[in-house]
């Protein structure tokens, strides 16, 4: 004797559910290893992930704090006072001059070199050669700034040594 077709369909569904694995994003069984009752492996990066998450939360809180206009204005005021303090003015001026040179010298050298190379009939390669000249100009400005800073440090060290000798 055959059973009722509705009863057979329900029994078939129950048997299929018993063999069906839950999806990985299933809220009841969030992980396939949990669903299969397999032992979980220790994730060596789990602690690092937690630390990075905490660091990200802390940075987010600090950035939210800095969005307050009044705090940013006060922080800029402190920075401006520090930057324009009498003992820091020479450093600021050297930095400002190097910045102006970094903006003007490579661009001017590019266009001068481009004009020169096009007049010499270098053709389509004129812009490439001009770019190399501009790159060399950037390197010259950077090297010049480093040399100025090194000599400034030497001068400060020699002045300090001279003062120490006078005091002794």
C-alpha positions in Angstrom: 0.0 0.0 0.0 1.3 3.4 -0.8 1.2 6.3 1.6 -0.5 9.6 1.0 1.6 11.8 -1.5 1.5 14.7 1.0 3.0 12.6 3.8 5.7 11.2 1.5 6.7 14.8 0.3 7.0 15.9 3.9 9.2 12.9 4.8 11.4 13.5 1.8 11.9 17.2 2.8 12.9 16.1 6.3 15.4 13.6 5.0 16.9 16.2 2.6 17.1 18.8 5.5 19.1 16.3 7.5 21.8 16.1 4.8 21.7 19.8 3.9 24.7 21.9 5.1 24.0 25.4 6.3 25.2 28.3 4.3 28.4 30.0 5.7 26.5 33.2 6.4 23.7 31.4 8.2 23.0 33.2 11.5 22.2 29.9 13.3 25.5 28.3 12.2 27.9 31.1 11.3 30.7 28.8 10.4 30.8 25.5 8.5 33.2 23.9 11.0 30.7 24.7 13.8 27.9 23.1 11.7 29.9 19.9 11.2 31.1 19.9 14.8 34.7 20.0 13.7 37.3 21.4 16.1 38.2 25.1 15.4 41.8 25.8 14.5 43.4 28.7 16.3 43.8 31.7 14.1 47.2 33.1 14.6 46.1 36.5 13.2 43.0 36.8 15.4 44.8 38.8 18.1 46.4 41.0 15.5 43.0 41.6 14.0 41.6 42.6 17.4 44.5 44.9 18.0 44.1 46.6 14.6 40.4 47.0 15.2 41.0 48.6 18.6 43.6 50.9 17.0 41.2 51.8 14.2 38.5 52.7 16.8 40.9 54.8 18.7 42.0 56.7 15.6 38.4 57.2 14.6 37.6 58.7 18.0 40.6 61.0 17.7 39.7 62.1 14.2 36.1 62.8 15.3 37.5 64.9 18.2 39.6 66.9 15.7 36.6 67.7 13.6 35.6 70.2 16.2 36.5 73.6 14.5 37.5 75.2 17.8 40.0 72.5 18.7 41.5 72.6 15.2 41.8 76.4 15.4 43.5 76.2 18.7 45.9 73.4 17.5 46.7 75.5 14.4 47.4 78.5 16.7 49.9 76.4 18.8 51.6 75.2 15.6 51.8 78.8 14.2 53.3 80.1 17.5 55.8 77.2 17.5 56.7 77.8 13.8 57.1 81.5 14.1 58.9 81.5 17.4 62.1 83.6 17.1 64.4 80.6 17.5 62.6 78.7 14.7 62.3 81.6 12.2 65.6 80.8 10.3 64.5 77.1 9.9 61.1 78.3 8.7 62.6 80.7 6.2 65.0 78.0 4.8 62.1 75.6 4.4 60.0 78.3 2.7 62.8 79.2 0.3 63.3 75.5 -0.5 59.6 75.1 -1.1 59.5 78.0 -3.5 62.5 76.7 -5.3 60.9 73.2 -5.5 57.8 74.7 -7.1 59.4 77.2 -9.5 62.8 75.7 -10.5 61.6 72.3 -12.0 58.7 73.8 -13.9 60.8 76.6 -15.3 63.6 74.2 -16.2 61.1 71.9 -17.9 59.7 74.6 -20.2 63.2 76.0 -20.9 64.5 72.6 -21.8 61.4 71.8 -23.9 61.9 75.0 -25.8 65.5 74.2 -26.3 64.9 70.6 -27.4 62.1 71.5 -29.8 64.3 74.2 -31.4 67.0 71.6 -31.9 64.6 69.3 -33.8 64.4 66.5 -31.3 60.9 65.9 -32.4 58.5 63.9 -30.2 61.2 63.1 -27.7 61.6 66.7 -26.7 59.1 66.4 -23.8 60.9 63.3 -22.5 64.2 65.0 -22.4 62.6 68.1 -20.8 61.1 65.8 -18.1 64.5 64.4 -17.3 65.8 68.0 -17.0 63.0 68.8 -14.6 63.7 65.6 -12.6 67.3 66.7 -12.3 66.2 70.1 -11.1 64.1 68.5 -8.3 67.2 66.5 -7.3 69.3 69.6 -7.3 66.9 71.5 -5.1 66.6 68.5 -2.7 70.3 68.1 -2.5 70.8 71.8 -1.9 68.3 71.8 1.0 70.1 68.8 2.6 73.5 70.5 2.2 72.1 73.7 3.8 70.6 71.7 6.7 73.9 69.8 7.3 76.0 72.9 7.3 73.5 74.6 9.7 73.8 71.6 12.1 77.6 71.8 11.9 77.5 75.6 12.7 75.2 74.9 15.6 77.5 72.2 16.9 80.6 74.4 16.5 78.9 77.3 18.3 77.9 75.0 21.1 81.4 73.7 21.4 82.8 77.3 21.5 80.3 78.3 24.2 81.3 75.2 26.3 85.0 76.1 26.0 84.3 79.7 27.1 82.3 78.5 30.1 85.0 76.2 31.3 
